[in-house]
């Protein structure tokens, strides 16, 4: 989906910090918690596709990596 491509959801999924609690990124952590239910990325969290692996989506945790700078890095 549009949100599953190049979004910061898959990125923050690797680092479930306090900011990820109750957010759409928390859902992407592949951990379907109560807060992840009902979010558009919650579906993504359950299906770790190739795009979530080493892509720009997994590049925006909070850690500005070389490949995250290339993107819109929030």
N, C-alpha and C positions, 0 to 999 in steps of 0.2 A: 504494500500500500504506500501511498505518498508519504505518510508519516514514518514508514519503516525504512525509508531510503534517506540516508544522510542525516538522520536525526540524532539528538544527543541522548536518546533513550537507551540504546544498546550500550553506549559508552558508560554511562553512570551505573549501568547494570552491574558492572564489574566492581564498582565501589559503592555499596549501599551505605551511604552516610546519612546523618540526620536530615539532610536536605532532600534525600531520596524518599523519606517517609511521607506518604500521602501524596506523592507526586507521580506523574505518569512514567517517570524514569524508574521509580521504585518497582513498578510492575515489570518493566523490561529486565529486571534483575533475574528473570527466569524463576522467581519465587512468587507464585500466585497467592499473595496474601489478601486479606479482606479489602485492603486499599487498592489492590491491583485489579480487583474485580470491577468491571464497568469502565475501564479505561481502554482507549484504542490501542495502547501499547501493551496492555495486559495480554492481548492475543499474541503479540509478538514475543512476549516473554516466554510463552509456552512453546513457541516454535522458533528455536535458534537456527535461523537460516544462514547460509554462507555470507550474507551481507553483514551479519552480526559478528562475523569472525575476521578480525584484522581489517575491517573496513572503516570508512569515515564515521560510521555510526558508533563504533567501539573506540572512537578516537577522541571523544570529548568528555572524559570522566570529570575532570577538573585539572587534569594533568596535561598542560599544553605540549603535546608531543609534536615532532616534526610533521607528522601526517595530519595532526589536528589543526595546526596552524594553516595548513593548506585549505582547510574547510572554514566554515563560518564560525567555528569555535566559540561557543558561549562561555 
